[in-house]
Amino acid sequence: MPGLIGTYDKSGRLVMLPRGVYGPQEDTLLLRDALERETIGTGTTVLDVGTGSGFLALAAARRGARVTAVDRTRRSVLATRLNAALAGLRVEAVRGDLLAPAAGRRFDLILSNPPYVPAPDAALPARGPARAWDAGHDGRLVLDRLCDGAAGLLRPGGALLLVHSALCGVPATLERLERAGLPAEVTDRRRVPFGPVLASRRQWLLDRGLITPGDDKEELVIIRAERAE
């Protein structure tokens, strides 16, 4: 695997990453904390969409869940398989576009840390590490598809947990999920300093009215939606 490096996440677990694969960061850890509150056991079926290094997929597998992890990059799928093997866990890691690889299946829980960063480019990146975070001018190119399609993959009573920045519109996510038959709420909020990507786009974000002068933090949110029984 080219450019393989090892890094420790904030839980102290070693995660192997090919260069260019999104590793565990503040949004990942916030979603992990929300995952820990879910009732998961042997036989629980979990879908991790946009798995990156497989960190969240492995967290669910450690609790006995049967996990399918999806990512559109080959390196992320290989990293997830490697990290699962090193941890002695079983995770089905597959390459594909968002929810498409899971079509026709049903899950108890869907997790996603999708690309959500507003970007000067209106289209999704075709290659490179920015595929893990850039999502069009409003940051919603992936989020909207996820909101529209998740209900069809959930069992009655199943839940969707996703994390994204308030910069791309929390009300828009709640409304879209409601229209799709998944009543939703914000369960967690955390303010974190701008990382290198947002810091480099400060003027662009100001010009679009997404931040105000002096802003140096973004708010991350966890949204939980549930399909009716």
GROMACS elastic network, one bead per residue, 0.5 to 0.9 nm:
[ bonds ]
;  ai    aj funct       b0    kb
    1     4     6  0.60041   500
    1    18     6  0.66938   500
    1    75     6  0.79202   500
    1    78     6  0.79966   500
    1    79     6  0.85134   500
    2    18     6  0.63182   500
    2    19     6  0.75124   500
    2    75     6  0.88764   500
    3    17     6  0.81567   500
    3    18     6  0.52861   500
    3    19     6  0.53270   500
    3    20     6  0.88389   500
    4    16     6  0.68159   500
    4    17     6  0.55676   500
    4    19     6  0.62733   500
    4    79     6  0.89152   500
    5    15     6  0.85082   500
    5    16     6  0.57950   500
    5    17     6  0.52751   500
    5    18     6  0.60540   500
    5    19     6  0.71063   500
    6    14     6  0.65861   500
    6    15     6  0.57715   500
    6    17     6  0.60332   500
    6    18     6  0.85696   500
    7    13     6  0.83074   500
    7    14     6  0.57221   500
    7    15     6  0.54138   500
    7    16     6  0.63830   500
    7    17     6  0.73914   500
    7    23     6  0.83689   500
    8    11     6  0.76253   500
    8    12     6  0.54844   500
    8    13     6  0.54300   500
    8    15     6  0.59658   500
    8    16     6  0.86487   500
    8    24     6  0.88325   500
    9    12     6  0.54318   500
    9    13     6  0.56585   500
    9    14     6  0.65658   500
    9    15     6  0.68929   500
    9    23     6  0.80339   500
    9    24     6  0.60085   500
    9    25     6  0.77065   500
    9    29     6  0.89247   500
   10    13     6  0.74901   500
   10    24     6  0.79934   500
   10    25     6  0.81690   500
   10    29     6  0.79671   500
   11    14     6  0.88854   500
   11    29     6  0.87150   500
   14    83     6  0.86863   500
   15    23     6  0.78964   500
   15    24     6  0.84745   500
   15    53     6  0.72622   500
   15    54     6  0.87510   500
   15    55     6  0.76514   500
   15    79     6  0.87454   500
   15    83     6  0.64801   500
   16    23     6  0.87955   500
   16    53     6  0.73890   500
   16    79     6  0.65957   500
   16    80     6  0.85817   500
   16    82     6  0.74809   500
   16    83     6  0.62815   500
   17    20     6  0.79612   500
   17    21     6  0.60719   500
   17    22     6  0.79714   500
   17    23     6  0.70085   500
   17    52     6  0.89563   500
   17    53     6  0.64004   500
   17    75     6  0.85212   500
   17    76     6  0.81047   500
   17    79     6  0.59856   500
   17    80     6  0.87949   500
   17    83     6  0.86905   500
   18    21     6  0.57988   500
   18    53     6  0.87217   500
   18    75     6  0.65024   500
   18    76     6  0.77687   500
   18    78     6  0.86697   500
   18    79     6  0.67322   500
   19    22     6  0.85609   500
   19    75     6  0.84929   500
   19   129     6  0.85095   500
   20    23     6  0.88702   500
   20    75     6  0.80057   500
   20    76     6  0.86511   500
   20   128     6  0.68800   500
   20   130     6  0.85704   500
   20   132     6  0.87854   500
   21    52     6  0.59413   500
   21    53     6  0.64831   500
   21    73     6  0.84950   500
   21    75     6  0.66955   500
   21    76     6  0.57588   500
   21    79     6  0.79769   500
   21   129     6  0.67718   500
   21   132     6  0.77826   500
   22    25     6  0.83589   500
   22    51     6  0.86974   500
   22    52     6  0.52247   500
   22    53     6  0.63783   500
   22    76     6  0.79209   500
   22   129     6  0.75193   500
   22   132     6  0.63139   500
   22   133     6  0.87547   500
   23    28     6  0.83560   500
   23    52     6  0.66444   500
   23    53     6  0.57574   500
   23    54     6  0.87274   500
   23    55     6  0.79727   500
   24    27     6  0.77938   500
   24    28     6  0.53568   500
   24    29     6  0.67776   500
   24    52     6  0.84236   500
   24    53     6  0.74898   500
   24    55     6  0.67383   500
   24    56     6  0.87829   500
   25    28     6  0.52094   500
   25    29     6  0.62223   500
   25    30     6  0.86462   500
   26    29     6  0.51934   500
   26    30     6  0.61258   500
   26    31     6  0.86467   500
   26   190     6  0.89423   500
   26   192     6  0.76860   500
   26   220     6  0.85754   500
   27    30     6  0.51050   500
   27    31     6  0.62479   500
   27    32     6  0.85655   500
   27   113     6  0.73269   500
   27   163     6  0.65236   500
   27   164     6  0.73875   500
   27   165     6  0.86770   500
   27   190     6  0.89295   500
   27   220     6  0.67869   500
   27   221     6  0.84102   500
   27   222     6  0.88435   500
   28    31     6  0.52167   500
   28    32     6  0.61390   500
   28    33     6  0.87524   500
   28    55     6  0.79837   500
   28    56     6  0.74406   500
   28   113     6  0.68130   500
   28   163     6  0.79417   500
   29    33     6  0.62106   500
   29    34     6  0.86923   500
   29    56     6  0.86248   500
   30    33     6  0.51832   500
   30    34     6  0.65292   500
   30    35     6  0.87515   500
   30   163     6  0.77519   500
   30   188     6  0.79792   500
   30   189     6  0.86264   500
   30   190     6  0.79735   500
   30   220     6  0.82907   500
   30   221     6  0.83134   500
   30   222     6  0.74526   500
   31    34     6  0.50496   500
   31    35     6  0.61298   500
   31    36     6  0.86986   500
   31    56     6  0.80218   500
   31   111     6  0.81597   500
   31   112     6  0.83235   500
   31   113     6  0.76650   500
   31   161     6  0.75192   500
   31   162     6  0.70107   500
   31   163     6  0.62153   500
   31   188     6  0.89963   500
   31   221     6  0.88991   500
   31   222     6  0.66595   500
   32    36     6  0.62795   500
   32    55     6  0.86160   500
   32    56     6  0.63050   500
   32    59     6  0.74229   500
   32    60     6  0.89711   500
   33    36     6  0.52180   500
   33    37     6  0.69862   500
   34    37     6  0.54524   500
   34    38     6  0.70945   500
   34   161     6  0.77309   500
   34   187     6  0.81588   500
   34   188     6  0.78668   500
   34   222     6  0.75017   500
   34   224     6  0.89195   500
   35    38     6  0.53739   500
   35    39     6  0.86059   500
   35    40     6  0.88169   500
   35    56     6  0.83021   500
   35    59     6  0.82817   500
   35    60     6  0.76811   500
   35   111     6  0.81967   500
   35   161     6  0.76793   500
   36    39     6  0.79445   500
   36    40     6  0.84405   500
   36    59     6  0.84481   500
   36    60     6  0.84018   500
   37    40     6  0.87966   500
   38   109     6  0.88533   500
   39    44     6  0.86841   500
   40    43     6  0.83062   500
   40    44     6  0.58377   500
   40    45     6  0.86450   500
   40    60     6  0.75267   500
   40    63     6  0.64496   500
   40    64     6  0.72195   500
   40    65     6  0.64434   500
   40   109     6  0.89572   500
   41    44     6  0.55829   500
   41    60     6  0.88055   500
   41    63     6  0.57928   500
   41    64     6  0.50169   500
   41    65     6  0.56561   500
   41    66     6  0.89605   500
   42    45     6  0.87093   500
   42    63     6  0.73405   500
   42    65     6  0.53609   500
   42    66     6  0.74409   500
   43    64     6  0.69803   500
   43    65     6  0.56622   500
   43    66     6  0.60567   500
   44    64     6  0.73947   500
   44    66     6  0.59853   500
   44    67     6  0.82857   500
   44   107     6  0.78890   500
   44   108     6  0.62073   500
   44   109     6  0.78877   500
   45    65     6  0.57727   500
   45    67     6  0.59832   500
   45    68     6  0.79738   500
   45   106     6  0.80220   500
   45   107     6  0.50482   500
   45   108     6  0.52241   500
   45   109     6  0.65027   500
   45   110     6  0.86525   500
   46    57     6  0.79891   500
   46    60     6  0.73916   500
   46    61     6  0.86441   500
   46    65     6  0.65317   500
   46    66     6  0.61417   500
   46    68     6  0.62735   500
   46    69     6  0.83349   500
   46   107     6  0.57456   500
   46   108     6  0.60591   500
   46   110     6  0.57230   500
   46   111     6  0.74652   500
   47    57     6  0.78720   500
   47    66     6  0.86749   500
   47    67     6  0.58942   500
   47    69     6  0.58684   500
   47    70     6  0.76495   500
   47   102     6  0.81673   500
   47   107     6  0.66559   500
   47   108     6  0.83275   500
   47   109     6  0.63765   500
   47   111     6  0.61176   500
   47   112     6  0.83769   500
   48    51     6  0.56691   500
   48    54     6  0.82584   500
   48    56     6  0.71440   500
   48    57     6  0.59201   500
   48    67     6  0.73570   500
   48    68     6  0.62595   500
   48    70     6  0.61881   500
   48    71     6  0.86596   500
   48   109     6  0.85576   500
   48   110     6  0.59586   500
   48   112     6  0.58103   500
   48   113     6  0.85022   500
   49    52     6  0.88026   500
   49    68     6  0.85089   500
   49    69     6  0.61227   500
   49    70     6  0.50368   500
   49    71     6  0.64638   500
   49    98     6  0.62100   500
   49    99     6  0.70311   500
   49   110     6  0.73654   500
   49   111     6  0.61247   500
   49   113     6  0.72183   500
   49   114     6  0.73352   500
   50    54     6  0.87282   500
   50    69     6  0.74562   500
   50    70     6  0.56346   500
   50    72     6  0.72706   500
   50    76     6  0.86196   500
   50    97     6  0.89871   500
   50    98     6  0.69155   500
   50   111     6  0.86964   500
   50   112     6  0.62090   500
   50   113     6  0.63482   500
   50   114     6  0.58483   500
   50   115     6  0.82557   500
   50   132     6  0.80934   500
   51    55     6  0.72711   500
   51    56     6  0.70794   500
   51    57     6  0.69312   500
   51    69     6  0.57670   500
   51    70     6  0.58242   500
   51    71     6  0.56544   500
   51    76     6  0.71490   500
   51    77     6  0.78565   500
   51    80     6  0.75266   500
   51    93     6  0.85995   500
   51   111     6  0.88019   500
   51   112     6  0.74926   500
   51   113     6  0.75853   500
   51   114     6  0.86871   500
   52    55     6  0.75036   500
   52    56     6  0.89324   500
   52    69     6  0.89587   500
   52    70     6  0.85034   500
   52    71     6  0.66777   500
   52    73     6  0.84333   500
   52    75     6  0.85184   500
   52    77     6  0.74247   500
   52    79     6  0.77100   500
   52    80     6  0.71938   500
   52   113     6  0.88989   500
   52   132     6  0.78661   500
   53    56     6  0.83737   500
   53    57     6  0.88233   500
   53    75     6  0.88143   500
   53    76     6  0.57288   500
   53    77     6  0.77379   500
   53    78     6  0.85939   500
   53    79     6  0.54925   500
   53    80     6  0.51576   500
   53    81     6  0.88429   500
   53    83     6  0.74865   500
   54    57     6  0.50977   500
   54    58     6  0.60539   500
   54    59     6  0.85850   500
   54    69     6  0.71595   500
   54    76     6  0.76548   500
   54    77     6  0.79922   500
   54    79     6  0.71193   500
   54    81     6  0.78346   500
   54    83     6  0.70201   500
   54    84     6  0.76631   500
   54    91     6  0.87995   500
   54    93     6  0.84537   500
   55    58     6  0.53397   500
   55    59     6  0.63337   500
   55    60     6  0.89569   500
   55    80     6  0.77197   500
   55    83     6  0.81796   500
   56    60     6  0.63710   500
   56    61     6  0.85899   500
   56   111     6  0.79876   500
   56   112     6  0.89260   500
   57    60     6  0.53272   500
   57    61     6  0.62065   500
   57    62     6  0.87256   500
   57    67     6  0.63115   500
   57    68     6  0.74745   500
   57    69     6  0.62789   500
   57    80     6  0.81983   500
   57    84     6  0.86652   500
   57    91     6  0.71183   500
   57   111     6  0.85612   500
   58    62     6  0.60382   500
   58    63     6  0.87678   500
   58    67     6  0.81257   500
   58    80     6  0.84007   500
   58    83     6  0.80260   500
   58    84     6  0.65120   500
   58    87     6  0.81531   500
   58    89     6  0.71111   500
   58    90     6  0.83598   500
   58    91     6  0.72728   500
   59    62     6  0.53390   500
   59    63     6  0.69826   500
   60    63     6  0.54227   500
   60    64     6  0.69184   500
   60    65     6  0.56797   500
   60    66     6  0.80399   500
   60    67     6  0.70524   500
   61    64     6  0.51176   500
   61    66     6  0.63928   500
   61    67     6  0.61799   500
   61    84     6  0.89127   500
   61    89     6  0.65197   500
   61    90     6  0.69404   500
   61    91     6  0.69911   500
   62    65     6  0.72831   500
   62    89     6  0.70340   500
   64    67     6  0.89187   500
   66    90     6  0.77165   500
   66    91     6  0.71432   500
   66    92     6  0.83392   500
   67    90     6  0.76385   500
   67    91     6  0.52885   500
   67    92     6  0.62234   500
   67    93     6  0.84058   500
   68    91     6  0.60154   500
   68    93     6  0.58729   500
   68    94     6  0.75400   500
   68   102     6  0.83342   500
   69    77     6  0.79402   500
   69    80     6  0.79210   500
   69    91     6  0.69726   500
   69    92     6  0.60166   500
   69    94     6  0.62561   500
   69    95     6  0.84856   500
   70    76     6  0.87563   500
   70    77     6  0.72231   500
   70    92     6  0.84836   500
   70    93     6  0.58885   500
   70    94     6  0.51111   500
   70    95     6  0.56787   500
   70    96     6  0.64288   500
   70    97     6  0.79293   500
   70    98     6  0.69545   500
   70    99     6  0.78378   500
   70   101     6  0.72992   500
   70   102     6  0.84646   500
   71    74     6  0.76051   500
   71    75     6  0.89578   500
   71    76     6  0.63659   500
   71    77     6  0.61761   500
   71    93     6  0.79567   500
   71    94     6  0.67386   500
   71    95     6  0.51712   500
   71    96     6  0.58820   500
   71    97     6  0.69790   500
   71    98     6  0.69042   500
   72    75     6  0.89462   500
   72    76     6  0.77808   500
   72    77     6  0.79811   500
   72    94     6  0.84496   500
   72    95     6  0.52333   500
   72    97     6  0.53821   500
   72    98     6  0.71036   500
   73    76     6  0.54563   500
   73    77     6  0.65983   500
   73    78     6  0.88673   500
   73    95     6  0.65822   500
   73    96     6  0.78145   500
   73   127     6  0.89684   500
   73   131     6  0.87429   500
   74    77     6  0.52399   500
   74    78     6  0.62455   500
   74    79     6  0.85813   500
   74    94     6  0.87862   500
   74    95     6  0.64528   500
   75    78     6  0.51160   500
   75    79     6  0.60013   500
   75    80     6  0.85616   500
   76    80     6  0.60984   500
   76    81     6  0.85865   500
   76    93     6  0.89875   500
   76    95     6  0.84693   500
   77    80     6  0.51701   500
   77    81     6  0.62719   500
   77    82     6  0.86398   500
   77    93     6  0.57018   500
   77    94     6  0.61607   500
   77    95     6  0.61812   500
   78    81     6  0.51172   500
   78    82     6  0.61313   500
   78    83     6  0.85992   500
   78    93     6  0.79259   500
   78    94     6  0.89729   500
   79    82     6  0.50516   500
   79    83     6  0.60537   500
   79    84     6  0.84764   500
   80    83     6  0.51514   500
   80    84     6  0.60355   500
   80    85     6  0.85012   500
   80    91     6  0.80046   500
   80    92     6  0.89279   500
   80    93     6  0.65560   500
   81    84     6  0.51766   500
   81    85     6  0.61480   500
   81    86     6  0.86581   500
   81    90     6  0.86978   500
   81    91     6  0.71211   500
   81    92     6  0.77712   500
   81    93     6  0.62555   500
   82    85     6  0.50976   500
   82    86     6  0.61493   500
   82    87     6  0.85745   500
   83    86     6  0.50941   500
   83    87     6  0.61277   500
   83    88     6  0.85292   500
   83    89     6  0.84986   500
   84    87     6  0.51070   500
   84    88     6  0.60325   500
   84    90     6  0.62862   500
   84    91     6  0.63231   500
   85    88     6  0.50249   500
   85    89     6  0.60879   500
   85    90     6  0.74077   500
   85    91     6  0.86545   500
   86    89     6  0.77806   500
   87    90     6  0.88696   500
   94   101     6  0.72849   500
   95   101     6  0.74563   500
   96    99     6  0.78297   500
   96   100     6  0.65687   500
   96   101     6  0.56934   500
   97   100     6  0.56378   500
   97   101     6  0.70010   500
   98   101     6  0.73872   500
   98   102     6  0.87340   500
   98   114     6  0.89633   500
   98   142     6  0.81266   500
   98   145     6  0.83730   500
   98   146     6  0.74771   500
   99   102     6  0.56552   500
   99   103     6  0.67183   500
   99   145     6  0.87975   500
   99   146     6  0.73983   500
   99   149     6  0.72656   500
   99   150     6  0.76423   500
   99   153     6  0.83722   500
  100   103     6  0.53232   500
  101   104     6  0.89383   500
  102   105     6  0.56865   500
  102   106     6  0.80605   500
  102   153     6  0.75626   500
  103   106     6  0.84027   500
  103   152     6  0.85432   500
  103   153     6  0.72197   500
  104   152     6  0.84784   500
  104   153     6  0.73296   500
  105   152     6  0.87261   500
  105   153     6  0.60899   500
  105   154     6  0.83352   500
  106   152     6  0.77070   500
  106   154     6  0.51377   500
  106   155     6  0.55193   500
  107   110     6  0.68316   500
  107   153     6  0.60818   500
  107   155     6  0.56605   500
  107   158     6  0.68623   500
  107   159     6  0.86045   500
  108   153     6  0.87892   500
  108   154     6  0.60338   500
  108   155     6  0.57457   500
  108   156     6  0.81333   500
  108   157     6  0.74397   500
  108   159     6  0.64536   500
  108   160     6  0.86720   500
  109   154     6  0.69998   500
  109   155     6  0.84378   500
  109   158     6  0.55808   500
  109   160     6  0.58049   500
  109   161     6  0.75794   500
  110   150     6  0.76440   500
  110   153     6  0.83323   500
  110   154     6  0.75329   500
  110   158     6  0.81040   500
  110   159     6  0.63921   500
  110   161     6  0.61992   500
  110   162     6  0.81714   500
  111   159     6  0.86675   500
  111   160     6  0.60475   500
  111   162     6  0.57901   500
  111   163     6  0.86596   500
  112   146     6  0.86609   500
  112   160     6  0.80521   500
  112   161     6  0.64909   500
  112   163     6  0.67260   500
  113   116     6  0.84030   500
  113   161     6  0.87690   500
  113   162     6  0.58546   500
  113   163     6  0.53373   500
  113   164     6  0.68802   500
  114   132     6  0.73151   500
  114   133     6  0.72415   500
  114   135     6  0.88372   500
  114   142     6  0.67483   500
  114   143     6  0.68180   500
  114   146     6  0.86251   500
  114   162     6  0.78147   500
  114   163     6  0.74955   500
  114   164     6  0.73637   500
  115   130     6  0.86394   500
  115   131     6  0.71106   500
  115   132     6  0.53285   500
  115   134     6  0.55980   500
  115   135     6  0.55919   500
  115   139     6  0.74390   500
  115   140     6  0.82277   500
  115   141     6  0.83384   500
  115   142     6  0.64946   500
  115   143     6  0.76024   500
  115   164     6  0.81114   500
  116   132     6  0.85970   500
  116   133     6  0.56952   500
  116   134     6  0.60957   500
  116   135     6  0.52086   500
  116   136     6  0.82101   500
  116   138     6  0.82425   500
  116   140     6  0.60868   500
  116   141     6  0.78292   500
  116   142     6  0.71822   500
  116   143     6  0.69049   500
  116   163     6  0.89725   500
  116   164     6  0.60918   500
  116   165     6  0.68013   500
  116   167     6  0.86124   500
  116   168     6  0.67744   500
  117   133     6  0.54430   500
  117   135     6  0.56486   500
  117   136     6  0.76151   500
  117   137     6  0.84064   500
  117   138     6  0.77396   500
  117   140     6  0.81778   500
  117   164     6  0.83426   500
  117   165     6  0.73081   500
  117   167     6  0.76735   500
  117   168     6  0.71648   500
  117   197     6  0.86769   500
  117   198     6  0.80898   500
  118   121     6  0.86446   500
  118   122     6  0.89170   500
  118   133     6  0.85787   500
  118   134     6  0.62990   500
  118   135     6  0.59118   500
  118   136     6  0.56580   500
  118   140     6  0.77915   500
  118   167     6  0.74222   500
  118   168     6  0.67078   500
  118   198     6  0.88308   500
  118   205     6  0.81539   500
  119   122     6  0.69263   500
  119   123     6  0.87101   500
  119   133     6  0.89922   500
  119   134     6  0.57454   500
  119   135     6  0.64321   500
  119   136     6  0.52090   500
  119   138     6  0.72969   500
  119   139     6  0.68500   500
  119   201     6  0.81688   500
  119   204     6  0.86683   500
  119   205     6  0.87533   500
  120   123     6  0.89477   500
  120   136     6  0.70624   500
  120   137     6  0.58354   500
  120   201     6  0.84723   500
  120   204     6  0.74824   500
  121   124     6  0.74795   500
  121   125     6  0.81227   500
  121   134     6  0.83648   500
  121   135     6  0.84384   500
  121   136     6  0.58939   500
  121   137     6  0.65023   500
  122   135     6  0.77402   500
  122   137     6  0.51935   500
  122   138     6  0.84446   500
  122   141     6  0.89461   500
  123   126     6  0.85775   500
  123   134     6  0.86897   500
  123   135     6  0.71551   500
  123   136     6  0.53112   500
  123   137     6  0.80904   500
  123   141     6  0.80916   500
  124   127     6  0.89593   500
  124   130     6  0.87101   500
  124   131     6  0.69277   500
  124   134     6  0.65027   500
  124   135     6  0.55850   500
  124   136     6  0.60599   500
  124   141     6  0.74951   500
  124   142     6  0.87059   500
  125   128     6  0.73008   500
  125   129     6  0.87503   500
  125   130     6  0.64777   500
  125   131     6  0.53567   500
  125   132     6  0.89913   500
  125   134     6  0.70039   500
  125   135     6  0.80625   500
  125   136     6  0.88553   500
  126   130     6  0.89003   500
  126   131     6  0.70622   500
  127   130     6  0.74460   500
  127   131     6  0.63474   500
  128   131     6  0.61109   500
  128   132     6  0.85477   500
  129   132     6  0.59514   500
  129   133     6  0.79637   500
  130   133     6  0.54087   500
  130   134     6  0.55662   500
  131   134     6  0.59210   500
  131   135     6  0.80421   500
  132   135     6  0.87548   500
  133   139     6  0.86977   500
  134   137     6  0.87744   500
  134   139     6  0.68568   500
  134   141     6  0.89905   500
  135   138     6  0.72055   500
  135   140     6  0.58727   500
  135   141     6  0.52313   500
  135   142     6  0.64063   500
  135   143     6  0.83731   500
  136   139     6  0.50595   500
  136   140     6  0.66529   500
  136   141     6  0.59283   500
  136   142     6  0.87952   500
  137   140     6  0.79085   500
  137   141     6  0.85629   500
  138   141     6  0.76850   500
  138   167     6  0.80525   500
  138   168     6  0.56287   500
  138   169     6  0.82253   500
  139   142     6  0.77258   500
  139   143     6  0.76719   500
  139   165     6  0.88029   500
  139   167     6  0.78162   500
  139   168     6  0.51682   500
  139   169     6  0.85310   500
  140   144     6  0.56817   500
  140   145     6  0.83732   500
  140   168     6  0.64166   500
  140   169     6  0.84204   500
  140   173     6  0.89332   500
  141   144     6  0.60402   500
  141   145     6  0.70356   500
  142   145     6  0.53878   500
  142   146     6  0.62725   500
  142   147     6  0.87466   500
  143   146     6  0.50811   500
  143   147     6  0.61398   500
  143   148     6  0.86132   500
  143   164     6  0.86224   500
  143   173     6  0.76496   500
  144   147     6  0.51120   500
  144   148     6  0.61560   500
  144   149     6  0.86236   500
  144   172     6  0.88202   500
  144   173     6  0.74256   500
  144   176     6  0.73399   500
  144   177     6  0.88578   500
  145   148     6  0.51256   500
  145   149     6  0.60987   500
  145   150     6  0.84279   500
  146   149     6  0.52834   500
  146   150     6  0.57741   500
  147   150     6  0.57925   500
  147   151     6  0.78257   500
  147   173     6  0.71522   500
  147   174     6  0.88750   500
  147   176     6  0.62620   500
  147   177     6  0.53361   500
  147   180     6  0.71261   500
  147   182     6  0.85653   500
  148   151     6  0.72754   500
  148   152     6  0.86364   500
  148   176     6  0.70815   500
  148   177     6  0.68687   500
  148   179     6  0.83247   500
  148   180     6  0.57747   500
  149   152     6  0.58931   500
  149   153     6  0.73545   500
  149   180     6  0.78716   500
  150   153     6  0.54481   500
  150   154     6  0.66070   500
  150   160     6  0.73228   500
  150   177     6  0.87318   500
  150   180     6  0.83680   500
  150   182     6  0.85674   500
  151   154     6  0.53047   500
  151   155     6  0.82201   500
  151   158     6  0.87631   500
  151   159     6  0.87956   500
  151   160     6  0.83951   500
  151   177     6  0.85087   500
  151   180     6  0.67138   500
  151   181     6  0.67649   500
  151   182     6  0.65610   500
  151   226     6  0.85260   500
  151   227     6  0.66835   500
  152   155     6  0.82029   500
  154   157     6  0.77926   500
  154   158     6  0.52947   500
  154   159     6  0.69748   500
  154   160     6  0.80470   500
  154   226     6  0.86328   500
  154   227     6  0.69243   500
  155   158     6  0.50550   500
  155   159     6  0.83639   500
  155   227     6  0.73198   500
  155   228     6  0.88977   500
  155   229     6  0.82145   500
  156   159     6  0.87350   500
  156   226     6  0.83693   500
  156   227     6  0.55325   500
  156   228     6  0.56056   500
  157   226     6  0.62652   500
  157   227     6  0.51341   500
  157   228     6  0.53478   500
  158   225     6  0.85657   500
  158   226     6  0.57702   500
  158   227     6  0.55575   500
  158   228     6  0.78540   500
  158   229     6  0.81792   500
  159   182     6  0.84667   500
  159   224     6  0.68540   500
  159   225     6  0.55368   500
  159   227     6  0.62726   500
  160   182     6  0.84622   500
  160   184     6  0.87826   500
  160   223     6  0.79054   500
  160   224     6  0.56400   500
  160   225     6  0.50634   500
  160   226     6  0.62606   500
  160   227     6  0.83996   500
  161   222     6  0.68761   500
  161   223     6  0.58160   500
  161   225     6  0.66674   500
  161   226     6  0.89177   500
  162   221     6  0.82649   500
  162   222     6  0.57187   500
  162   223     6  0.54378   500
  162   224     6  0.67308   500
  162   225     6  0.87384   500
  163   220     6  0.69244   500
  163   221     6  0.56150   500
  163   223     6  0.63493   500
  164   167     6  0.84024   500
  164   168     6  0.76564   500
  164   169     6  0.89359   500
  164   170     6  0.83525   500
  164   219     6  0.85943   500
  164   220     6  0.57056   500
  164   221     6  0.57031   500
  164   222     6  0.69064   500
  164   223     6  0.82789   500
  165   168     6  0.59954   500
  165   169     6  0.76134   500
  165   170     6  0.79223   500
  165   218     6  0.68352   500
  165   219     6  0.57894   500
  165   221     6  0.61832   500
  166   169     6  0.53029   500
  166   170     6  0.56066   500
  166   218     6  0.71259   500
  166   219     6  0.54864   500
  166   220     6  0.60280   500
  166   221     6  0.66781   500
  167   170     6  0.79922   500
  167   210     6  0.62065   500
  167   211     6  0.79372   500
  167   218     6  0.73204   500
  167   219     6  0.76333   500
  167   220     6  0.87120   500
  168   172     6  0.82501   500
  168   173     6  0.87806   500
  168   210     6  0.84710   500
  169   172     6  0.53838   500
  169   173     6  0.66990   500
  170   173     6  0.52594   500
  170   174     6  0.63941   500
  170   175     6  0.87109   500
  170   186     6  0.83222   500
  170   221     6  0.79415   500
  170   223     6  0.85367   500
  171   174     6  0.50954   500
  171   175     6  0.60274   500
  171   176     6  0.84289   500
  172   175     6  0.52332   500
  172   176     6  0.60283   500
  172   177     6  0.85797   500
  173   176     6  0.51479   500
  173   177     6  0.61256   500
  173   178     6  0.85193   500
  173   184     6  0.86199   500
  173   223     6  0.83913   500
  174   177     6  0.53020   500
  174   178     6  0.61594   500
  174   179     6  0.87412   500
  174   182     6  0.87751   500
  174   183     6  0.75096   500
  174   184     6  0.57373   500
  174   185     6  0.68164   500
  174   186     6  0.83513   500
  174   223     6  0.79322   500
  174   225     6  0.85084   500
  175   178     6  0.50638   500
  175   179     6  0.62716   500
  175   180     6  0.86878   500
  175   183     6  0.85028   500
  175   184     6  0.83503   500
  176   179     6  0.51877   500
  176   180     6  0.63333   500
  176   181     6  0.89081   500
  176   182     6  0.86088   500
  177   181     6  0.64155   500
  177   182     6  0.50397   500
  177   183     6  0.62820   500
  177   184     6  0.65805   500
  177   225     6  0.72984   500
  178   181     6  0.52407   500
  178   184     6  0.66639   500
  178   225     6  0.85279   500
  179   182     6  0.72579   500
  179   183     6  0.82506   500
  180   183     6  0.83828   500
  181   226     6  0.85384   500
  181   227     6  0.67365   500
  181   228     6  0.79764   500
  182   225     6  0.53881   500
  182   226     6  0.53421   500
  182   227     6  0.51550   500
  182   228     6  0.74939   500
  183   224     6  0.84586   500
  183   225     6  0.54536   500
  183   226     6  0.60516   500
  183   227     6  0.72508   500
  183   228     6  0.84044   500
  184   223     6  0.66061   500
  184   224     6  0.54381   500
  184   226     6  0.66319   500
  185   222     6  0.84452   500
  185   223     6  0.56050   500
  185   224     6  0.55927   500
  185   225     6  0.65441   500
  186   189     6  0.76515   500
  186   221     6  0.66420   500
  186   222     6  0.57212   500
  186   224     6  0.63811   500
  186   225     6  0.89009   500
  187   221     6  0.75069   500
  187   222     6  0.56625   500
  187   223     6  0.59786   500
  187   224     6  0.66361   500
  188   220     6  0.81009   500
  188   221     6  0.55430   500
  188   222     6  0.50195   500
  188   223     6  0.74515   500
  189   219     6  0.65875   500
  189   220     6  0.56305   500
  189   222     6  0.65743   500
  190   218     6  0.82709   500
  190   219     6  0.55310   500
  190   220     6  0.51800   500
  190   221     6  0.65644   500
  190   222     6  0.89483   500
  191   217     6  0.61469   500
  191   218     6  0.55026   500
  191   220     6  0.61173   500
  191   221     6  0.88499   500
  192   195     6  0.84579   500
  192   216     6  0.85386   500
  192   217     6  0.52691   500
  192   218     6  0.55930   500
  192   219     6  0.63959   500
  192   220     6  0.74113   500
  193   216     6  0.58682   500
  193   218     6  0.63691   500
  193   219     6  0.88715   500
  194   197     6  0.76404   500
  194   198     6  0.55902   500
  194   199     6  0.56777   500
  194   215     6  0.87681   500
  194   216     6  0.55944   500
  194   217     6  0.50292   500
  194   218     6  0.62310   500
  195   198     6  0.57083   500
  195   199     6  0.60206   500
  195   200     6  0.85660   500
  195   217     6  0.86695   500
  196   199     6  0.50856   500
  196   200     6  0.60219   500
  196   201     6  0.87217   500
  197   200     6  0.53014   500
  197   201     6  0.65457   500
  197   202     6  0.89501   500
  198   201     6  0.50350   500
  198   202     6  0.61486   500
  198   205     6  0.81696   500
  198   216     6  0.89174   500
  198   218     6  0.88580   500
  199   202     6  0.52739   500
  199   203     6  0.87842   500
  199   216     6  0.77411   500
  200   203     6  0.80325   500
  200   204     6  0.87817   500
  201   204     6  0.52386   500
  201   205     6  0.60436   500
  201   206     6  0.85283   500
  202   205     6  0.51584   500
  202   206     6  0.61230   500
  202   207     6  0.86301   500
  202   211     6  0.79909   500
  202   215     6  0.87617   500
  202   216     6  0.87421   500
  203   207     6  0.60810   500
  203   208     6  0.86557   500
  204   207     6  0.50574   500
  204   208     6  0.63377   500
  204   209     6  0.87013   500
  204   210     6  0.87667   500
  205   208     6  0.52078   500
  205   209     6  0.62458   500
  205   210     6  0.52128   500
  205   211     6  0.58522   500
  205   212     6  0.84301   500
  206   209     6  0.50739   500
  206   210     6  0.59870   500
  206   211     6  0.52462   500
  206   212     6  0.60289   500
  206   213     6  0.70635   500
  207   210     6  0.77380   500
  207   211     6  0.84788   500
  208   211     6  0.79307   500
  209   212     6  0.69061   500
  211   214     6  0.84594   500
  211   215     6  0.62795   500
  211   216     6  0.88424   500
  211   218     6  0.88707   500
  212   215     6  0.57039   500
  213   216     6  0.87873   500
  215   218     6  0.80080   500
  226   229     6  0.89530   500
